[in-house]
Amino acid sequence: MPVQDTAAAPLRFGANYTPTQGWFHHWLDFDLDAVRADLDSIAALGLDHIRVFPLWPLFQPNRTLIRPRAVEQLVQLADAAAERGLDVNVDGLQGHLSSFDFLPAWTQTWHRRNLFTDPEVLAGQEEYLRTLAAALADRPNFLGMTLGNEINQFSDGPHPDPDRITDEQAAAWLERMLAACERGAPGRMHLHAEYDAAWYRDGHPFTPAQAARLGAVTAVHSWVFNGTAQRHGPTGTATEQHAAYLIELSKAWAEDPHRPVWLQEVGAPAPHIPEERAAHFTEATVAGALDCPDLWGITWWCSHDVSRSLADFPELEYGLGLLANDRTVKPAGKAIAALTERWRGRAHRPPVRSTALVVDAGGAGPAPRRSVC
C-alpha cells in the first residue's frame, strides 16, 4: 500500500496510549470522560497521533463473537482523539503487553490451537482484524491497523510456551492478516510490529526480510533494557544511538531503499535510564533517529505511567510515561513537547552522512581513529 513520501511529509510525533484508569483493562469499565481527559493531556504535549490497544480476549471472547459494544467503544475513542487533533493507529491482536499475555480462551488449554496455522483460528483472526478496520474505515484520523503488539514472541523462544512455525508459515500468516486489514479499510497504513528477536535471534520464524518487506512501513521497537544500557550505561553512545541503529538495520534489509520506518516504540526504562537522565536520553534518542532518512515518525512508550495500584508489573513498566498517572507532565514529556514544537509541520530531510562509521584503529597509523565512508 502506498504511503505518503516521507521526504515531503511532516515528521510525526505520538505516544502509545496507556489509560490512566485501569491501564488496558479500562475496556472492561470504559469511561469516555476519563479517556477524553487522558487525550487532552496527550494533545497538550503537541503530539499528533496515538497508538491504541484493544485487548483481544475482551473484544473477541469467542471465535465467532466480536462484541459490538467493544467495537463501538473503540470508535468512540477514535472520535474523541479526532476532536483533539490526534490520529489513531489500532493494534489488533493483543497479544502481549508489558509482560502480560492476552490470548482468548478459544486458543488456549482445552482449546489449544496454533495461533499461526490452525484454519479456524486464522479465520477468526481475519474476521476480527477486518471488523476493527472496517469500523474505522470512514474516520479521517484512522491511520491503519498494526496486526498486533510483538506477536512474533508467540512463535519461538524465549516465550515459555510457543506455537512453533517455519519462516514460510510466518510470512503466509502476515500476508493473510494484512490482507484482512486491507479488506476492512482499503488504502490505509496497515503494518505488523515485532519485538527485536526478529532482528537478532537466529532461527526465529519472523525474519528481518519479512519485517522490512511486508506491510506499508517497517516498525521498529527500541528497548535499551535488552542488555545495551546494562553494558554501555545510560549515556553510552550505543545506548543513546540504539533506536537509530535499529532504524538503519531495518533499512539495510529493505528492498525499497526509501521504505518508510516508524519508530513505533521507544522509551526510557528505569533504572537502566535513571529518572534524572530521562529527559537527556529522550533528546539524544530522538536526535539520533532524526539523523536517519525515511523516518515516518516517533511514537513514545508511553503516554501515562501505570498506576501503582496495579500489581505484578515489572518495576520498569510503572514509570515509562511522558505524563504521570495523575496527568502531570514529567521531564521526558517536557523534552518531547519541546521537540514537537520545534518540528511541527516540518518535513524530515536529514543531511546525507559523509561518514558511515568511526572505528578505533588501535595504533595502526598515526591517527588513533579512522573514518570509513
C-alpha positions in Angstrom: 0.0 0.0 0.0 1.5 3.4 -0.9 2.5 5.7 1.9 3.0 9.5 1.7 6.6 10.3 0.7 8.5 10.7 4.0 10.8 13.3 2.4 7.8 15.6 1.7 5.6 14.8 4.7 5.9 16.4 8.1 7.5 14.2 10.7 5.0 12.5 13.1 5.3 12.5 16.9 2.9 10.5 19.0 2.5 8.3 22.1 1.4 4.7 22.8 -1.8 5.4 24.8 -1.8 3.9 28.3 -5.1 4.9 30.0 -4.7 6.3 33.5 -7.7 4.5 34.8 -7.3 0.7 34.8 -4.5 0.6 32.2 -5.6 -1.5 29.2 -8.2 -3.2 31.4 -10.2 0.1 31.0 -12.2 -1.6 28.2 -14.0 -3.5 31.0 -15.2 -0.3 32.6 -14.9 2.1 29.7 -15.2 5.7 30.8 -15.2 8.1 27.9 -14.8 11.1 30.1 -11.6 9.7 31.6 -10.4 8.9 28.1 -11.0 12.4 27.0 -9.1 13.8 29.9 -6.2 11.5 29.0 -6.3 12.6 25.4 -6.4 16.3 26.4 -3.1 15.7 28.3 -1.5 14.0 25.3 -2.6 16.6 22.9 -1.2 19.3 25.2 2.3 17.9 24.5 1.8 18.8 20.9 1.6 15.2 19.7 -0.3 14.3 16.6 -1.2 10.6 17.0 -1.7 7.8 19.4 -1.4 4.0 19.1 -4.3 2.2 20.9 -4.6 -1.3 22.2 -7.9 -3.2 22.3 -7.4 -6.4 24.4 -8.2 -9.2 22.0 -9.9 -11.6 24.6 -12.3 -8.7 25.6 -13.2 -7.8 22.0 -13.4 -11.4 20.7 -14.1 -13.7 23.7 -15.5 -16.4 21.4 -14.2 -17.2 17.9 -17.5 -16.3 16.4 -18.3 -13.4 18.7 -16.8 -9.9 18.2 -18.6 -7.8 20.8 -20.4 -4.8 19.1 -20.2 -2.7 22.2 -16.5 -3.1 22.4 -16.1 -2.1 18.8 -18.4 0.9 19.4 -16.2 2.0 22.3 -13.1 1.8 20.1 -14.8 4.1 17.6 -15.7 6.5 20.4 -12.1 6.6 21.5 -11.0 7.3 17.9 -13.6 10.1 17.6 -12.5 11.6 20.9 -8.9 11.6 19.6 -10.1 13.3 16.3 -11.7 16.1 18.4 -8.2 16.8 19.8 -6.3 16.6 16.5 -4.9 13.2 17.2 -4.7 10.4 14.5 -5.1 6.8 15.6 -3.3 3.6 14.9 -5.0 0.5 16.2 -3.2 -2.7 17.3 -5.4 -5.7 16.7 -4.2 -9.0 18.3 -3.2 -8.2 21.9 -1.3 -10.2 22.3 1.4 -9.3 24.6 1.7 -6.0 26.6 4.1 -5.1 29.4 5.0 -8.7 30.3 1.4 -10.0 30.2 -0.1 -12.2 27.5 -3.7 -11.7 26.4 -5.0 -14.6 24.3 -8.6 -15.6 24.1 -9.7 -18.8 25.8 -10.6 -20.4 22.4 -6.8 -20.6 21.6 -5.6 -21.9 25.0 -5.6 -25.0 27.2 -8.5 -27.3 26.3 -8.9 -25.4 23.0 -5.2 -25.0 22.3 -4.6 -24.4 18.6 -1.6 -22.9 16.8 -2.1 -19.2 16.5 -0.4 -19.0 13.1 -1.5 -22.2 11.3 -4.9 -23.5 12.6 -7.5 -22.9 10.0 -10.3 -21.9 12.4 -8.0 -19.6 14.4 -6.9 -17.9 11.2 -10.4 -17.4 10.1 -11.3 -15.9 13.5 -8.3 -13.6 13.4 -9.1 -12.4 9.9 -12.6 -11.5 10.7 -11.6 -9.7 13.9 -8.9 -7.6 12.2 -11.3 -6.9 9.2 -14.1 -5.9 11.6 -11.9 -3.4 13.6 -10.5 -1.9 10.4 -14.0 -1.6 8.8 -15.4 0.1 11.9 -12.9 2.9 11.5 -12.6 3.0 7.7 -14.6 6.2 7.3 -12.8 8.1 10.1 -10.3 10.5 8.5 -8.0 10.3 11.6 -7.6 6.5 11.3 -4.1 5.7 10.2 -4.5 2.0 9.9 -4.0 -1.3 11.7 -1.0 -2.9 13.3 -1.6 -6.6 13.3 -0.7 -6.9 17.0 1.9 -6.0 19.5 5.1 -8.1 19.1 3.0 -11.2 18.3 6.1 -12.9 16.9 7.0 -13.7 20.5 4.4 -16.4 20.5 6.2 -18.3 17.7 9.5 -19.1 19.3 11.7 -18.9 22.5 12.2 -17.3 24.9 8.4 -17.5 25.2 7.7 -20.3 27.7 5.1 -22.0 25.6 5.4 -21.0 21.9 3.4 -22.1 18.9 6.3 -23.0 16.7 6.2 -22.4 12.9 8.6 -22.1 10.0 9.5 -18.8 8.4 7.4 -19.7 5.4 4.4 -20.1 7.7 5.1 -16.8 9.4 5.2 -15.0 6.1 2.0 -16.6 5.0 0.3 -15.6 8.2 1.5 -12.0 7.9 0.3 -11.7 4.3 -3.1 -13.1 5.1 -3.7 -10.9 8.1 -2.5 -7.7 6.3 -4.9 -8.6 3.5 -7.8 -8.8 6.1 -7.0 -5.3 7.3 -6.9 -4.0 3.8 -10.3 -5.5 3.1 -11.7 -3.7 6.1 -10.1 -0.4 5.4 -8.6 -0.1 1.9 -5.7 2.2 1.4 -4.7 2.8 5.0 -1.3 2.3 6.5 -1.5 -1.3 7.7 1.6 -2.9 9.1 3.0 -5.5 11.6 5.3 -5.0 14.5 7.7 -7.5 16.0 9.9 -7.4 19.1 13.6 -7.4 18.5 14.1 -11.1 18.2 13.1 -10.6 14.6 16.3 -8.8 14.1 18.7 -10.6 16.5 17.6 -14.2 17.2 19.0 -16.8 14.8 16.4 -19.2 13.5 13.4 -17.0 14.5 10.5 -17.6 12.1 9.7 -13.9 11.8 12.7 -12.6 9.9 14.3 -9.2 9.1 13.4 -9.7 5.5 9.7 -10.0 6.3 9.8 -7.0 8.7 11.4 -4.9 6.0 9.1 -6.0 3.2 5.6 -6.8 4.3 3.2 -4.0 5.3 3.1 -0.3 4.4 6.1 0.6 6.7 8.7 -1.1 8.8 8.0 -0.8 12.5 10.9 -0.7 15.0 10.6 -1.2 18.8 13.8 0.0 20.5 14.4 -1.0 24.1 17.8 -0.5 25.7 17.0 -2.8 28.6 17.8 -5.6 26.2 21.4 -5.5 27.5 22.5 -2.4 25.8 22.1 0.0 28.7 23.4 -2.6 31.1 26.6 -2.9 29.2 27.2 0.7 27.9 25.5 2.7 30.7 22.7 5.3 30.4 24.8 7.8 28.5 26.8 5.4 26.3 26.8 6.0 22.6 25.4 2.6 22.0 22.5 3.3 24.4 21.6 6.7 23.1 22.0 5.6 19.4 20.2 2.3 19.9 17.0 3.4 18.1 19.0 4.9 15.3 20.9 1.7 14.9 17.7 -0.4 14.7 16.2 2.1 12.1 19.3 1.7 9.9 19.4 -2.1 10.5 15.8 -2.3 9.2 16.7 -0.2 6.2 19.6 -2.5 5.3 17.1 -5.3 4.9 14.6 -3.4 2.8 14.3 -4.0 -0.9 13.0 -0.4 -1.3 15.8 1.9 -0.4 13.3 4.6 0.7 10.9 2.3 2.6 9.5 4.4 5.5 10.4 3.3 9.0 8.2 4.0 12.0 10.0 4.1 15.4 6.8 2.8 16.9 8.0 2.0 20.5 10.9 3.7 22.4 11.1 4.6 26.0 13.4 5.5 28.9 13.2 2.4 31.3 14.4 2.9 34.9 16.7 2.0 36.5 18.6 1.5 33.3 17.9 5.1 32.5 17.8 6.9 35.8 14.9 9.3 36.3 17.2 12.3 36.3 18.6 11.2 32.9 15.3 10.5 31.2 15.0 13.9 29.5 18.5 13.7 28.2 18.0 10.2 27.0 14.8 11.2 25.2 16.5 14.2 23.5 19.5 12.1 22.5 17.4 9.2 21.2 15.2 11.5 19.1 18.3 13.3 17.7 19.8 10.0 16.6 16.6 8.9 15.0 16.2 12.2 13.2 19.6 11.6 11.6 18.1 8.6 9.7 16.4 9.2 6.3 12.9 8.0 5.5 11.7 8.2 9.1 7.9 8.3 9.2 7.6 9.2 12.9 8.4 8.5 16.5 5.8 7.1 19.0 7.0 7.2 22.6 6.2 4.4 25.0 4.1 5.5 26.7 1.6 8.3 27.3 1.0 7.9 31.1 2.6 5.9 34.0 0.9 2.7 35.1 -0.9 3.2 38.4 0.9 1.7 41.5 -2.5 0.3 42.5 -2.0 -2.4 39.8 0.1 -5.4 40.8 2.7 -7.6 39.3 4.2 -5.4 36.5 7.9 -5.4 36.1 9.2 -2.4 38.1 10.4 -0.6 35.0 6.9 -0.6 33.5 5.4 1.7 36.1 7.4 4.8 35.2 7.6 4.9 31.4 5.0 7.6 30.8 5.6 11.0 29.4 3.0 12.0 32.0 2.5 10.7 35.5 -0.6 8.7 36.3 -2.2 12.0 37.6 -1.6 13.5 34.1 1.2 15.9 35.3 4.0 16.3 32.7 7.3 14.6 33.5 10.8 15.7 32.4 10.7 13.3 29.4 7.3 14.7 28.5 8.6 18.3 28.6 11.5 17.2 26.3 9.1 15.6 23.8 6.9 18.7 23.9 9.9 20.9 23.1 10.8 18.6 20.2 7.3 18.6 18.7 7.2 22.3 18.9 10.5 22.6 17.0 9.4 20.0 14.4 5.7 20.7 13.9 4.9 21.0 10.2 8.5 20.4 9.1 9.5 17.8 6.6 12.1 15.3 7.6 15.2 15.8 5.4 18.3 14.8 7.2 21.6 15.7 5.5 23.5 13.0 3.7 26.1 11.5 6.0 29.7 11.9 4.9 31.0 9.3 7.4 29.4 5.9 7.8 31.4 4.6 10.7 34.2 5.7 13.0 36.4 2.9 14.5 39.4 2.8 16.7 42.5 2.0 14.6 44.4 0.7 17.6 47.7 2.4 16.8 47.7 1.0 13.2 48.5 4.5 11.9 49.4 8.0 13.1 45.8 8.9 14.0 44.1 7.0 16.8 40.7 6.9 15.0 39.7 6.4 11.3 36.6 7.3 9.4 35.2 4.8 6.9 32.9 6.2 4.2 
